[in-house]
Amino acid sequence: MGSEGGQGTGREPDEAAGGGAERPAFDTSVAHIARVYDYWLGGKDNFAADRAAAEQAIAAYPDIVFSVRANRAFLARAVRYMVGEAGIRQFLDIGTGIPATSNTHEVAQSVAPESRVAYVDNDPVVLAHARALLTSGPHGVTSYLDADLRDTGRVLSAAAETLDFSQPIAIMLMAILQHVDNADNPYAIVAALLDAVPAGSYLALSHPASDIEAQAQGELARRLNQTMAEKVTLRDRAQVARFFDGLDLVEPGLVRVPEWRPASEAEASSPAGLWGGVGRKS
Ligand SMILES: C[S@@+](CC[C@H](N)C(=O)[O-])C[C@H]1O[C@@H](n2cnc3c(N)ncnc32)[C@H](O)[C@@H]1O
């Protein structure tokens, strides 16, 4: 995808993602989190408005570029744990993002090729990349749904076309719930998703923190909220822990994302302003 674009640039939707003849137009003059995040990760799927917002955020909190990499690494470690140690074979990954390193299906299917992954995002640029998310190995399945996390009924009914809800499922909410403000009751959304899956299922979640590098991250959020389409609500550790209510937290619990089962001490000590954890429904 080109990195320069004018207002109203459109993309053909991916046929395999259920797209029809419609061309989803998107306004490149407004920054969106999927593209801002892509810029922080060093990707090329972003436009001038995204880069400007991303740079303003970097100026407020320079460690954001380490933070997002640590988040992707946490995602990969959490998936590897859930497939390799917990025996999970089904994933509902909501807030997929633009494909980057170690996408959920790649990590899961590298351990268990039969793994099934249902991806969900509401950004048209992610939809335009859906083909890259649907490159499952011959033994597994991936699907992509263009939907809003807040519409849990639609998310769950569409996911049921790919996933078997009588068997354990890992629900993944990586760096997305900060875009659900309190008025939309994020705790009820997570509870509705967890209600739909059987015992033995997992929740893997990361969330930008209001109590790590509080001043710098607060300023980052303030700047993003002035320009970006999706607003940001930072939450503290106790508020993030509430998403795991009723679940058994896997060791080491809710920690800064690089401290969750790191591969090395160097990895554990990376700067990162997100809380992350994995919980099991019993
Ligand atoms: C910061 S990115 C995180 C991407 C990926 N989960 C990761 O951790 O690397 C957040 C993603 O959530 C998506 N998103 C934000 N709000 C959403 C909503 N209400 N419904 C569905 N997707 C949403 C954005 O489009 C974006 O792709």
PDBQT file of the ligand as one rigid body, heavy atoms in Angstrom, charges set to zero:
ROOT
HETATM    1  C1  LIG A 301      -2.993  -0.497  18.820  1.00  0.00    +0.000 C 
HETATM    2  S1  LIG A 301      -3.622  -1.554  17.579  1.00  0.00    +0.000 S 
HETATM    3  C2  LIG A 301      -3.194  -3.152  18.233  1.00  0.00    +0.000 C 
HETATM    4  C3  LIG A 301      -2.981  -4.212  17.156  1.00  0.00    +0.000 C 
HETATM    5  C4  LIG A 301      -2.653  -5.617  17.686  1.00  0.00    +0.000 C 
HETATM    6  N1  LIG A 301      -3.735  -6.149  18.499  1.00  0.00    +0.000 N 
HETATM    7  C5  LIG A 301      -1.392  -5.607  18.512  1.00  0.00    +0.000 C 
HETATM    8  O1  LIG A 301      -1.473  -5.673  19.764  1.00  0.00    +0.000 OA
HETATM    9  O2  LIG A 301      -0.297  -5.557  17.947  1.00  0.00    +0.000 OA
HETATM   10  C6  LIG A 301      -5.398  -1.488  17.915  1.00  0.00    +0.000 C 
HETATM   11  C7  LIG A 301      -6.257  -2.103  16.823  1.00  0.00    +0.000 C 
HETATM   12  O3  LIG A 301      -7.598  -2.186  17.318  1.00  0.00    +0.000 OA
HETATM   13  C8  LIG A 301      -8.497  -1.765  16.312  1.00  0.00    +0.000 C 
HETATM   14  N2  LIG A 301      -9.699  -1.230  16.965  1.00  0.00    +0.000 N 
HETATM   15  C9  LIG A 301      -9.808  -0.126  17.758  1.00  0.00    +0.000 A 
HETATM   16  N3  LIG A 301     -11.062   0.010  18.214  1.00  0.00    +0.000 NA
HETATM   17  C10 LIG A 301     -11.770  -1.020  17.708  1.00  0.00    +0.000 A 
HETATM   18  C11 LIG A 301     -13.126  -1.448  17.820  1.00  0.00    +0.000 A 
HETATM   19  N4  LIG A 301     -14.004  -0.733  18.552  1.00  0.00    +0.000 N 
HETATM   20  N5  LIG A 301     -13.522  -2.564  17.170  1.00  0.00    +0.000 NA
HETATM   21  C12 LIG A 301     -12.635  -3.274  16.420  1.00  0.00    +0.000 A 
HETATM   22  N6  LIG A 301     -11.333  -2.933  16.274  1.00  0.00    +0.000 NA
HETATM   23  C13 LIG A 301     -10.901  -1.820  16.907  1.00  0.00    +0.000 A 
HETATM   24  C14 LIG A 301      -7.741  -0.725  15.511  1.00  0.00    +0.000 C 
HETATM   25  O4  LIG A 301      -8.268  -0.570  14.217  1.00  0.00    +0.000 OA
HETATM   26  C15 LIG A 301      -6.327  -1.299  15.518  1.00  0.00    +0.000 C 
HETATM   27  O5  LIG A 301      -6.115  -2.135  14.414  1.00  0.00    +0.000 OA
ENDROOT
TORSDOF 0
